[in-house]
Amino acid sequence: MITLDAVRAAAGNVARRALFGTLADHRPVPRTLLNEGRARSVYAYHRPVGVSRRGEPVLLVPPLAVPDSCFDLRRGCSLVEHLVTAGRPTYGVEYGEIAFADRELGLEHWIDEVLPTAVRTAHEHSGGKPVHVVGWCLGGILAALTAARAGAHPIASLTVVASPFDFSAIPLLRPLRPLDALTGRIAIPALSRALGGIPAPLVRRAFQISALDKHLTKPFAVAANLADRDYLAQVEAVERFTAGMVGYPGRAVAQIYREFFLANALATGSPTLDGTRIDLADITQPTLVIAGRDDAIAPPRAARALVDLLPGRARFSTAPGGHLGVLTGRAARDTTWPLIDRFHAGVTSLSG
């Protein structure tokens, strides 16, 4: 039954969107640039005035092709805001636009240069404290490979959210395998070389296709929730985030295709990048793996594969949401983020 209050709320939301163009508060958490280089900008986020520093530092690692606003989606639904409000020294790394000139960049650039530099920067800026690394999607994979390659110090713990480590367990990829066989396994690498990578419009479209059911039913869901300003603000923020996606460099695409998709080398724990084998079993840090229960890109079985490679050092949890929702959906405020908080607190108490 539709109530008069609901009608009034819906009318207010429509009027506000028409007058001001937005319902969400998109103000980013203020931050300061600490370090920059090729495909690398490392930032320190500011704590609110009057909030004392508490706890060990956190470094947030996004995937390639995705703006780091995945961690700072909107006020009231921002992991960054959650962390700084709790007093945590919080850092983020951003990769910037990927141009045709970057087509020869491989994943080892991030594993050997970008992320170790970001960890070191957060470690030094925080006064030599060990750093808790949190990565989402491919960012979690890159963080895990960095931890395996770089050793323990100064990484205190590793949290991977919605990161697929068993590509055979991703239903979305199954239709590509017959196509891959027909094209002699050359179509995707050839296309990525010709274009210099995967252009931003294709990345955005792939993200939408991964949640096609929600994408198609969104107009009806919005109409049914016109009275819920928080719901509408979240839809708006996700649309804004998706519009900000950038491209993948061509060489990195070829590596993902060859090592992760064809060889499924993450599941066996031994991918080879730039001629060097990386053993995920070399990760010594306490590790938390979080999967979204409705995630089509990194379903729980695909994410859990990392836990199987790290017996006794990793734990597995699921939380509500799809690929982005498990990280920064409205339910994440009461599920995923407390999981991360408790995990960090437990690691700190053990090390202390």
N, C-alpha and C positions, 0 to 999 in steps of 0.2 A: 504494500500500500504506500502510495506517495503522499507524504505529509506536506503541510503548508511550509514548515521549516525547511524541508528539503528543497522545495521549489524556490524559496527565497535564497537559500545557499547557492543553488545552481545558477540562479539569475545573477547573484553577486559575483560568482566566479567568471561567468561569461562576460559581464560588464567590466570586471577588472582586466581580463585578458584583452578585451577590445580597447580599453582606455590606455593601459600601460604596456601591452604587448607581452606580458609575462606573468606567470603565477609563482614560479620558482625564484628563490634567492640565489642567484648565480655568483655572488661575490666569492672569489677564491680566498682561501686562507692566506694572509700575507706571508711572503717568504723572501729570503735573501739568497742571491746567487753566490755560491762558494767556490765553484770550480767549473771550468768548461773546456771542451776539446771537441774533436770530431765526433758527431753524433752523441754528445755528452754534455749535459748541464746538470750540476748537482746543487740542490737547494736545501736550505734550512728553513723550516716553517716556524713562524712566530707563535709563541704561547700567548693566550689572552692576558691582558693586563691584570695583575693580581694573582695569577696562577703560578705557584712555585714549581720548580723542576722536581720531578719525581720519576724514579725508574731509569732503566737503561735505554739507550737510543734505539730508534727503529728506522730502518731504511726501506722505502717502498719502491718496488721494481715493477714497472709496467711491461707489457709485451711490446714487440716491434709493431709499427703501423698504428699504434693506439696512443692518443694523448694521455698524459699522466693525470688528467682530470678524472680518470676512472677511480682514483683514490679520493678525489675532492669534487664529487659530482654536483652537489648543491648544499647550501646550509641546511642543517637538520638531517642530512643523509650523506655525510662525508666521513670517511674513515680518518682522514687527516684531522678534521675538526674534533672527532672523538678522541684522538690520541693527544693532541695539544691541550685540549680542555682538561685532560687527566694529568697534565704536566709532563708528558713524555717528550724528550728531545726527539723531534721527528724530521726526517730527511727524505728527499725524493730525487729521483734521477729522471731526466727527460731526454729524448733522443732528437727531437726537432724534425723538420721536414726531411724526407728521404728523396734525393734528386737522382736524375739519370747518372750524374757523376759519381754517385755512391753505389753503383750497380755491382762493383767488385767487392764490396764489403761482405764478409762471411760472418757466421755466428761467432767465430773465434775472436772477432773484434770486440764483441760485447763481453765474452767470457774472459779474455785475457787483458783487456784494457779498460773498457767502460765500467763494468761492475766492480772489479778490484779497486779502481780509482775511487768510485763512489763509496765503497765500504771504508776505504782508508780515510777519505775526507770526513765522513760521519764519525769515524773513530777518533780522529784527531780533534775535530771541532767540539766533540762532546767531552774532551778532557781525557782521552785514552780509555773510554769505556768500551766494552765489547758490544757489538752491534747485532740486533735482532733483524734479520732480513725477511721481508714479506714480499712475495711475488705473486702476481695474478696471471693465469693463462700461460702464454709463452714466457712471460716474465718469471714465473715460478720455475719453468724448465731451465731458463738461463741462470737463475739464481742457484739452482741445484748443481748445474754443470760447473758454475764458478766455485761453489763450495768444494766440489769433488776435486777440482783442479788446483785450487789455491791453498787447501788445507784448512785447519780449524781457526786459528787466530787471524783477525780479530772478530770473526763471526761467532756470535753467542748461540744463535739458533736459526733455524730455517723454517719458514711457514710458506707452503705453496697452496694457493687457492684456485680451484678450477683449472688445474694443469693436467693435461692428458699425457700419461707416460706409456700407455699401451694403445697405439693407434689402431690395432685390430679390433678394439672394443668400442670404436666410434661408429655408430650406425650411419652417420652422414657420409662417411668415406667409402662405405661398401660399394655403392654404384660406380665409383671411380676405378675400381680394380679391373673390371672387364674392359673399360675404355683404355686403361693403361696398357693392358695386354695387346689390344688392337693397334695402338699407336706405337708399339715397340718401345714404350717407356721414354719417348723423346719429346712428346708434345709439350708438357709442362715446362721442362727445362728450356726448350727452344723458345717458347713463348716468353718466359721470364727474361731470357737473354735479349730477345728482340725489343722488349718493352723497357728493359733496364730493371725489371722487377714486376711486382703486382701493383698497378696504379690504385690510388686512393678510392676512386668510384667502385672498382671491383671489390676492394676490401669492405667498403660499406655495404655493398649488395650481398656479399657472402655473410656478413654479420646478420643482416635482415633475414636471409634465407635460413640461417641456423635456428631462428625462432619464427618460422614462417606462419605457424598457427596463430601465434600472438600478433604477428604483423598484420595478418588478414582480418583478424577479429578486433583489432584495436579500435576502429571507429565505433563499434558497438559497445566495447568496454568503456570507452570514454563517455559515450552517451549515457550509459548506465551509472556512471560515477561523477556526473556533473556537479553533484553537491559535495563531493569529497575533494577539497582543495589540495590536500597532501598527495592524493593519488594523481591528480592532474599535474601537479608540480613535478612529480617523479617522471611521468610520461614526457613532459616537456624537457626535463633535464637529460633524459636518455636520448631523445631526438637530437638535442644539441651536442651531446657527447659523440653520437654516431656521425654527425656531420663533420666532426673534427678529425676523423681518421685520416691517416697518411699512408703512403705506399711502403711496400717491402723492397729491400734491395735484391737484385736478381740472383746474386751468388748465394745469399742466405736462403732464398726460395728453393734453389736447387739442392742445398744441403738438407733442408726440412723435408723435401720430397724424397730424396735418396735415402737419408739415414733414418728419418722418423716414420715416413709412410711406407716406403718399399721394404727396408730392412727391419723396421720396427725395433731399432737398436736401443731405444730408451727402455723398452720392456725387458730386454735382455741385460740392460745395464751397461752397455759398452759401445756408445756411439763413437764414430771417428770423424773428427773435424780437422780440416787442413792437414791431413796425414797423421794426426795424433789421436790415439785412443784415449778416451776418458772413461774411467770406471766410477759409476755412481756409488758403488759400494765403498768408495774412499771417503764418502761424506761421514764425518764423525760427530757432527753437531746434532743435538736433539732436534727432531723434525716433526712438524705437524702438517698433515695433509687434510685439506677440507674440500669436499666435493658438493656441488649443488644437486639436490635430489631430482631436479627437472632439467639438468644441463644436457643439451644435445651435443655440445662440442667436446666437453670433458665429463662424460657420465661417470658415476661413482666407480664402476669397474675399471675404467681407463685411468682414473686418478689414483686408485688404490695400488696400482702396480709399483709405485715408488716405495710404498710401505713394505712390500714383499722383498724388495732389494736391500732393505735396511732393518733386518730383524733386531729387535730390542732397542733400536734408536729412533724409531718413527711410530707415530700413532695416527689413527685415521678417524675422521668425523665427517658426518654429513650435516647439511643445513638446508633450509628451504631456499628455493630459487633456481633460476636458470643460470646461464653462464655469467652474465653481469650481475644479476639479482643476488646471487649468493655472496658477492663481494660488497655490493652497495645498494641492494634493494631495501625496501622499507623494513622487511623482516630481519635484515642483517644486523640492524641496531640491537636486536635482542637475542640474536643467535650467533652469527659468525664473529662479530666483534668481541663479545664476551669470551668466546672460545679462544681467540687470540690473546686476550688479556690474561686469562687464567694460565694459558700455556707459558707465556712470558714470565709471569709471576712464579710459576713452578720452576722454570729453568733458573731464574735469578736466585731463588731460595736454595736450590741444590748447589749452585756455584758459590754461593755465599757461605 
